[in-house]
Amino acid sequence: MDISFDYYKIFYEVARAKSISLAAQHLCLTQPTITKYIQNLEQELHCKLFVRSKKGVSLTAEGQMLLRQVSRAVQQMERAGGMLQEFVNCQSGKINIGASEMTMRYYLLPYLEQFRQQFPNVNMQIHSFSTPGSVSALNAGTVDFTVSITPIEGADHFQVTRVSDFQDIVIAGNHYTFLQGRTMTLKELSTYPLVCMEKGTTTRKFWDSIFKDHGCELRPNIEVNSNDLVAPTVLHNLGIGFVPYKFARSYLMNYGLIQLNLDIPVPRRGICIVQNPQHPLSPAAKALLDMLMQSLPIQKMKATHLPFKNICTKHLFAFFACTCYNTKNECSTSRRNFYELRKDHTKTTGDSGFYQIRDTE
């Protein structure tokens, strides 16, 4: 008979309790079952392990020697099981996150604070990467996931989820106040000294692409390796800068920087969670990722879909009331007003599609 770990576990519990009945209670087994296990173990080892008496059981010399060896193994197994349970329940473990300065400061930190409050024993290691560096780290498996900004190149085989966005702007110091309020072309902007991120960075690729799409070439006079440096450089009138709004906000509000207007729309860029599906996540990393995914913004309705100039206040209120109430009775009056709104819209635009309102029980 092969001696399984169960036999040694039962032997350990009987030796520790000095009682077959107490060991049976602890292991949720019957006394005859415990007795049978001990008898089989003694038979396989060809020695007596316990001396039985009215007070319980005590170890023989052979039993004492076996207990010294078995105790260490059983305790290690119990610790391993406890550690695994803590790991599965996110009471321990480690998460490796890749993030840029932009995503770390203006998106990730509040969620890390919230996660730390829920799972204080999980360790986090945060790697500061540009977007290209994040892609390399995901390929190498050195991070669980990254929080990166678009555009993201080389991520075709990754799972990319957009969780937020932000706006890039053009800023200038007080030497350029004569440009404030004007609408400038990229060609005109290029006649002034320019400050932007260095080549190879995601922000630089973004602005290079915009200039190229409009038949221009971005030729900065000063290149920096951090978005943090653009606004201070511009503040000292060393050039006109390109930067995400969040990095310039305090300078615009408190230090007299101005925002310049372009004659073209500057697309909003995305903040994305990027995963490598070939690398499974630990329970702790999955818990953090689930928390971030819950922050996905609700898609907003386009205001241009409603012809506001042709809608009276009563009808407009009725529309919003119908979207907020949960029962038929509560919104019956508002619903009638809403259908008047829909009728007016159809008469004005010829579009009978408008919106579909469903009853919710």
C-alpha positions in Angstrom: 0.0 0.0 0.0 1.3 3.5 -0.9 1.2 5.7 2.2 -0.5 9.0 1.3 -0.1 12.3 3.0 -3.5 11.7 4.6 -2.1 9.0 6.8 0.6 11.2 8.2 -1.8 14.0 8.6 -4.1 11.8 10.7 -1.1 10.5 12.7 0.0 14.1 13.4 -3.5 15.1 14.6 -3.8 12.1 16.9 -0.3 12.7 18.4 -1.0 16.3 18.9 -4.4 15.7 20.5 -3.3 12.6 22.4 -6.8 11.4 21.7 -8.4 9.5 18.9 -11.8 11.0 19.6 -10.5 14.6 19.7 -8.6 14.0 16.4 -11.7 12.6 14.9 -13.7 15.7 15.9 -11.0 18.0 14.5 -10.8 16.2 11.2 -14.6 15.6 10.9 -14.1 11.9 10.7 -15.4 9.0 12.7 -13.3 7.3 15.5 -13.4 3.9 13.6 -12.0 5.6 10.5 -9.2 7.3 12.5 -8.4 3.9 14.2 -8.3 2.1 10.8 -5.9 4.7 9.4 -3.5 4.4 12.4 -3.6 0.6 12.2 -2.8 0.6 8.5 0.0 3.1 9.0 1.5 0.9 11.8 1.2 -2.1 9.6 3.0 -0.4 6.7 5.8 0.9 8.9 6.2 -2.4 10.8 6.2 -0.7 14.2 3.9 0.4 17.0 3.3 4.2 17.0 0.9 4.6 19.9 0.3 3.1 23.3 -3.4 3.1 24.1 -4.8 3.6 27.7 -8.0 4.8 29.3 -6.6 8.4 29.4 -6.1 8.4 25.6 -3.0 7.6 23.5 0.7 8.3 23.9 3.6 8.0 21.5 6.1 5.1 21.4 9.8 5.9 20.8 9.1 5.1 17.1 6.1 7.4 17.1 8.1 10.3 18.7 10.8 10.0 16.0 8.1 9.9 13.2 6.3 12.9 14.8 9.5 15.0 14.6 9.8 14.5 10.9 6.1 14.6 10.1 5.4 17.8 12.1 7.6 20.0 9.9 5.9 18.7 6.7 2.4 19.0 8.0 3.0 22.6 9.2 4.6 23.6 5.9 1.6 22.1 4.1 -0.8 24.0 6.3 1.1 27.3 5.8 1.2 26.7 2.1 -2.6 26.2 2.0 -3.1 29.3 4.1 -0.8 31.3 1.9 -2.6 30.1 -1.2 -6.0 31.0 0.2 -4.7 34.5 1.0 -3.4 34.8 -2.5 -6.7 33.7 -4.0 -8.6 36.1 -1.8 -6.2 38.9 -2.6 -5.0 39.1 1.0 -1.4 38.8 -0.3 0.4 38.8 -3.6 2.1 41.3 -5.9 1.0 43.3 -8.9 3.3 44.7 -11.6 1.8 47.7 -13.4 3.2 49.7 -16.3 2.2 53.3 -16.5 3.3 56.6 -18.0 3.7 59.8 -16.0 0.5 61.0 -17.6 -1.6 57.9 -16.7 -0.1 57.5 -13.3 -0.7 61.0 -12.1 -4.0 61.9 -13.7 -5.8 58.5 -13.9 -4.3 55.6 -11.9 -3.4 57.0 -8.5 -7.0 57.4 -7.1 -7.8 53.8 -8.0 -4.6 52.6 -6.4 -5.6 54.4 -3.2 -9.0 52.7 -3.3 -7.4 49.3 -4.0 -5.0 49.7 -1.2 -7.8 50.3 1.2 -9.6 47.1 0.2 -6.4 44.9 -0.1 -3.8 46.4 2.2 -1.5 43.3 2.1 -1.1 43.3 -1.7 2.2 44.7 -2.8 2.4 46.8 -6.0 5.4 47.6 -8.2 4.8 50.4 -10.6 7.1 50.7 -13.6 7.3 54.0 -15.4 7.2 53.4 -19.1 6.4 55.3 -22.2 3.9 53.6 -24.4 6.5 51.8 -26.6 8.2 50.6 -23.4 4.9 49.3 -22.1 4.4 47.2 -25.2 7.9 45.7 -24.8 7.2 44.9 -21.1 3.9 43.2 -22.0 5.7 41.1 -24.6 8.3 40.1 -22.0 5.8 39.3 -19.4 7.4 41.6 -16.8 4.1 43.5 -16.1 0.6 42.2 -15.5 -0.9 45.1 -17.5 -0.2 48.6 -18.5 -2.1 51.9 -18.5 -1.0 53.6 -21.7 -2.0 56.5 -23.9 -2.8 56.4 -27.6 -1.5 56.0 -30.2 -0.4 52.5 -29.2 1.8 50.8 -31.9 2.6 47.1 -32.0 -0.4 46.2 -29.8 -2.4 44.3 -32.4 -2.2 41.0 -30.4 -3.1 42.7 -27.1 -6.4 43.4 -25.5 -6.8 47.2 -25.4 -9.7 48.8 -23.5 -10.2 52.6 -23.6 -11.1 53.8 -20.1 -10.7 57.6 -20.3 -9.5 60.4 -22.6 -7.8 63.8 -22.5 -7.2 66.8 -24.6 -3.9 68.2 -26.0 -3.5 71.9 -26.3 -1.1 74.6 -27.6 0.3 77.0 -25.0 2.4 80.2 -25.0 4.0 82.6 -22.6 3.4 86.4 -22.0 5.6 87.3 -25.0 3.0 85.9 -27.3 -0.1 87.6 -25.9 -0.7 89.2 -29.3 -1.6 85.7 -30.6 -4.3 85.2 -27.9 -7.8 85.0 -29.4 -6.5 84.4 -33.0 -7.1 81.2 -34.9 -3.8 80.0 -36.2 -2.8 77.5 -38.9 -0.1 75.0 -38.3 1.9 76.7 -41.0 1.7 80.0 -39.2 2.5 78.3 -35.9 5.7 76.9 -37.4 7.1 80.4 -37.9 7.6 80.7 -34.1 9.9 78.7 -31.8 8.3 75.5 -30.8 8.6 73.3 -27.7 7.5 69.6 -27.7 8.4 66.1 -26.5 11.4 64.4 -28.0 11.3 62.0 -30.9 10.1 58.5 -30.2 7.6 59.5 -27.5 3.9 58.9 -28.0 3.0 62.7 -27.7 5.6 63.5 -30.3 4.3 60.9 -32.7 0.8 62.3 -32.1 1.8 65.9 -33.1 4.0 64.7 -35.9 1.0 62.9 -37.4 -1.2 66.0 -37.1 1.4 68.2 -38.8 2.0 65.6 -41.6 -1.8 65.2 -42.2 -2.0 68.9 -42.9 1.0 69.1 -45.2 3.4 70.5 -42.6 6.5 69.2 -40.7 6.9 69.7 -37.0 10.4 71.1 -36.4 10.8 72.0 -32.7 13.5 74.3 -31.4 13.4 72.6 -28.0 12.7 69.0 -27.3 12.1 67.7 -23.7 11.8 64.1 -22.4 8.9 64.8 -20.0 5.5 66.5 -20.4 6.2 68.1 -17.0 8.9 70.2 -18.6 6.9 71.7 -21.4 4.9 74.3 -19.5 7.9 75.6 -17.4 9.9 76.0 -20.6 7.0 77.9 -22.3 6.6 80.0 -19.1 10.1 81.4 -19.7 9.1 82.3 -23.3 11.4 79.8 -24.9 8.8 78.8 -27.4 5.2 77.8 -28.0 4.4 74.4 -26.6 2.3 71.3 -27.3 1.1 69.5 -24.1 -1.8 67.6 -22.6 -4.1 70.1 -20.9 -3.7 68.5 -17.4 0.0 69.3 -17.5 -0.6 72.9 -18.3 -3.8 73.6 -16.2 -2.1 75.2 -13.1 0.2 77.3 -15.4 -2.9 78.6 -17.3 -4.7 79.4 -14.1 -1.9 80.7 -11.9 1.1 81.8 -14.0 -0.3 83.7 -16.9 0.2 81.1 -19.7 -2.3 81.4 -22.6 -3.9 78.8 -24.7 -3.7 79.3 -28.5 -6.5 78.4 -31.0 -5.8 76.3 -34.1 -7.9 76.3 -37.2 -8.1 72.5 -37.0 -9.7 70.2 -34.4 -7.1 68.4 -32.2 -8.4 64.9 -31.6 -8.8 63.7 -28.0 -6.4 60.9 -27.0 -7.3 57.8 -25.1 -6.1 56.3 -21.8 -6.2 52.6 -22.3 -5.7 49.4 -20.2 -3.5 47.0 -22.2 -3.2 43.3 -21.5 -1.4 40.4 -23.0 -4.0 37.6 -23.2 -1.1 35.0 -23.3 -0.1 35.9 -19.7 -2.8 35.0 -17.1 -3.4 37.5 -14.3 -2.9 36.7 -10.6 -6.1 37.1 -8.5 -4.8 40.4 -7.1 -4.0 41.8 -10.5 -7.5 40.7 -11.8 -9.1 42.4 -8.8 -7.4 45.7 -9.6 -8.2 45.3 -13.3 -11.9 44.8 -12.5 -11.9 47.9 -10.4 -10.4 49.9 -13.3 -12.9 48.4 -15.7 -15.7 49.6 -13.6 -14.6 53.2 -14.3 -15.5 52.9 -17.9 -17.4 56.1 -18.8 -21.1 55.9 -19.8 -21.5 56.9 -23.4 -23.1 60.3 -23.6 -25.8 61.3 -26.0 -24.9 63.8 -28.6 -26.7 67.0 -28.0 -26.9 67.7 -31.7 -29.5 64.9 -32.0 -32.1 67.1 -30.4 -33.4 70.2 -32.3 -33.5 72.3 -29.2 -34.7 75.5 -30.9 -37.9 73.7 -31.8 -38.6 72.2 -28.4 -40.5 73.9 -25.6 -39.3 73.5 -22.0 -42.2 71.3 -21.0 -41.5 68.8 -23.7 -37.7 68.8 -23.0 -38.4 68.2 -19.3 -40.7 65.3 -20.3 -37.9 63.7 -22.2 -35.6 63.7 -19.2 -38.3 62.6 -16.9 -39.0 59.5 -19.0 -35.4 58.6 -18.9 -35.2 58.9 -15.1 -38.5 57.3 -13.8 -38.6 53.5 -13.4 -42.4 52.7 -13.5 -45.2 53.3 -15.9 -47.4 55.2 -13.4 -44.7 57.6 -12.3 -44.0 58.9 -15.8 -47.4 58.5 -17.6 -47.9 62.3 -17.8 -44.3 62.9 -18.7 -44.6 60.2 -21.3 -47.6 61.9 -23.0 -45.6 65.1 -23.1 -42.7 63.2 -24.5 -44.8 61.8 -27.4 -45.8 65.4 -28.1 -42.1 66.2 -28.3 -41.5 63.3 -30.7 -44.5 64.4 -32.9 -43.1 67.9 -33.0 -39.6 66.5 -33.9 -41.1 64.4 -36.7 -43.0 67.3 -38.1 -40.0 69.5 -38.0 -37.3 67.2 -39.3 -39.1 64.3 -41.0 -37.2 61.9 -38.8 -39.6 59.6 -37.0 -36.8 57.5 -35.5 -35.8 59.9 -32.7 -35.6 57.8 -29.5 -37.2 54.5 -28.4 -38.5 54.6 -24.8 -39.1 51.2 -23.2 -41.3 50.6 -20.2 -39.4 49.2 -17.2 -41.1 46.9 -14.8 
